[in-house]
């Protein structure tokens, strides 16, 4: 019985191994294009507006710091001057003549408040926001922007990250830098975060494309941060 059981286990293992080899062989026969994609990101330029919870917590921290912190020299000076003013009003005691001759701390506070009242905050909504100019970087100042380009796959077009096939002898980073230059021009100032890709995904081509050879694309994408002004004339297909 032990011999029969061992034979059964061996036969099961051989059948499983044959299935694995068959599946592996089929995958090896499939041709996949190696694609390098670039995730070019413009970071927020201004701080996003706080929501209600964030505002309440910010006010709580500010009040906690104010109540627990020591007074600075300016606050001590203002208190001393207020005491001198009370003495002056009451007509009792000696007055520090030096204090009464110079500009008081309260005068400085009033002048700063008057100057601050004249200051007007600029609008966070730009002209390109109003016209919905999606090719401009001067918009959505508090949000992340990612570059997408219009690309044709089969008979359809899709908005995808800038991408292209890796050429023979290129590293993935070199391919990413070449694709950036080809699609955005020499004027782009950007920083590639790493030699290694930040992510990977794969997809199959439409049936009409698969019949011509490649099954699909294996896409390795690099994260890139935008640094300086980019010429939007180079993004006509974006």
Beta strands, then each sheet from edge to edge (+ up, - down):
strand 1: 32-42
strand 2: 145-146
strand 3: 149-153
strand 4: 156-160
strand 5: 162-165
strand 6: 190-192
strand 7: 199-204
strand 8: 216-226
sheet 1: 2+ 1- 5+
sheet 2: 2+ 1- 8- 6+
sheet 3: 2+ 1- 8- 7+
sheet 4: 3+ 4-
end
